[in-house]
Amino acid sequence: MTSLHDLSARTIDGQDQDLAAYDGQVLLVVNTASQCGFTPQYQGLQELHDRFAAKGFAVLGFPCDQFGHQEPGDDAEIAGFCERNFGVTFPLFSKVEVNGPGAHPVFQFLRSQKGGLLGSKIKWNFTKFLVAQDGRVLGRYAPTTKPEKIADDIEKALNS
């Protein structure tokens, strides 16, 4: 597998989505959670999405309950929470695992391309991966990295 575009994932409303649909766009793929200290980052992610969407950018959110049981809700509850509290309009996907034997193929791929402090393992919610127009992983950002700090890298990726 050489590209994120070779994969698919289930959207939060239960539709299978080929990620090839995002070919030509720069993406920020994030594992999210509704009851995490980093949950307010949803606002910054939405602001990035709004700022760069017209230039060919999208945030893709993947809820995950593997860290401290901070995403206990079902997909409908998660979608409602994100819309109600943060006005999220960027694509959300069905809850996934990001580490271990049950890790979703999207996160198996992302982790294999860019390691972090714990090797390829994801440390916590709101780990972010910047993906180029051709589906290659350009960068990985820690949960503590605020979305607005990634804006320059997004701009560079959009202009490359």
N, C-alpha and C positions, 0 to 999 in steps of 0.2 A: 504494500500500500504506500503510495507516494504522495497522496493529497487528501486533505479533509473532504474534498469533493467526491471521493470514492465511497463515502459512507452515507448512511441515512439515520434518521432519528424520528421518534414519535413526538409530534407537537403536543402541547399541553391540552389541546382539545381532541386528541386521539387520532390525528391523521399522520400517516407515514409521510415523511418529507425527505426526498433525496437532497443531500447537501450540495449536489451539483447545481442546484437552483441558485446558489450563491457564487457560482463561478464569475469571476470578474469583479467581485466586491472584496473589500477589506473587511475582516470580521474581528470582533473581540468576543471570544467564547469564555463564559464565566460560569463556575459552579456556584449557585446561589443558595440562600436559606433565609427564611422569614423571621427567625427568632435568634439571630446572631448579632453580636456587637457590631458587625460590619454591614448589617442589613440597610442602614441609611445610604450605603453606596448605590443602592438602586436608583436614587435620585441622580447621582453623578453619571451613572451608566445611561440613564434616560437622556440626560443633557448631552452626552457625547453622541448618542443615537440621533437626537434632534439636530445637533450642530453639523454632523457629517453625512447624514443619510442621503441628501441630494447629490453628494459627491461620489456615492457608491460604497457606503459603509453601513454595517449593521452590527448591533450587539446581539448575541445569541445567549440566552440564559437557560441554564440547566440546573433546576433545583436538585438538591442532594441532602439526604438525611444521615450521612455517615459520620458527621462530626457533632458530638454532643446532643444528638437527637433534636437538632435545631430547625428541622423542616418536617414536622410530624403530619402536616395536612395532606389531603389528597390533591390531585391536580386542580380540581375546581376551586378548592379553598385557596390554594396557592395563587392561582390566576386572579381570583377576586381580591386577595390581599394586595397583590402587586399593583393592580389597577386602582383600587380604592385609596391606598396609602401613598403611592409614588407615581401614579399616572402612567404606568409602564405600557408602552405601545410596541416595544421591540419584541421580536419573537421569543417566546418561552416554549420549552420542551417539557415532556413528561419527566417526572422525578427519576434520577439515575443514581447509580453508584459510580464513583470516580476512581476508587482504589480496590485492590483485591481481585479475587477470581470472578466476581460479578460485575467488574468495571465495564461500563458501556464502551463499545468500540471507538467512539469519538474521543473519549478520554484515554483509552489505551494508546491511540495514535498520538494525541497531543503530548502525553507524558513521554512517549518514546522519542519525540522530536526535541523536546526541551526539558531537561531535568531542572530540579530546584535544590533547595537545601537538603532535602531528604532523598536525594537521587531522583528517580522518576516519580516517586510517590507525591501525591498532593497532600499538603500539610493541613489545610483548613478551607473553610468556605471562602468564596470570593477570590480564589486563585484565577488569574486572567491570562488568556493566551491570545496574542495578536497574530492573525493569519492573513497572508498575502492574497492578492487577487487570484493566484494560481493554486491556492490551497496549501501552500507551504507555511510552516510555523515560523514566524519572525521573532517572537519574543514571548517571554513568560514573566508575569508580574506577581509578586507576593500579595496575600490578602490585605496587608497593610497599605499597599500602594493605592492611593485614591485615584479614581477614574480620571479626574482632570489632569493628573500627572502623566497620563498616557497620551494626551491630545497631540503633542508634538510628534510622537512616534506614529500615530495614526495619520497625521498630515503627511509625513515623509512617505509612508506606505502608499497613500493615495496618489502621491506625485511621482512614484517610481515607475 
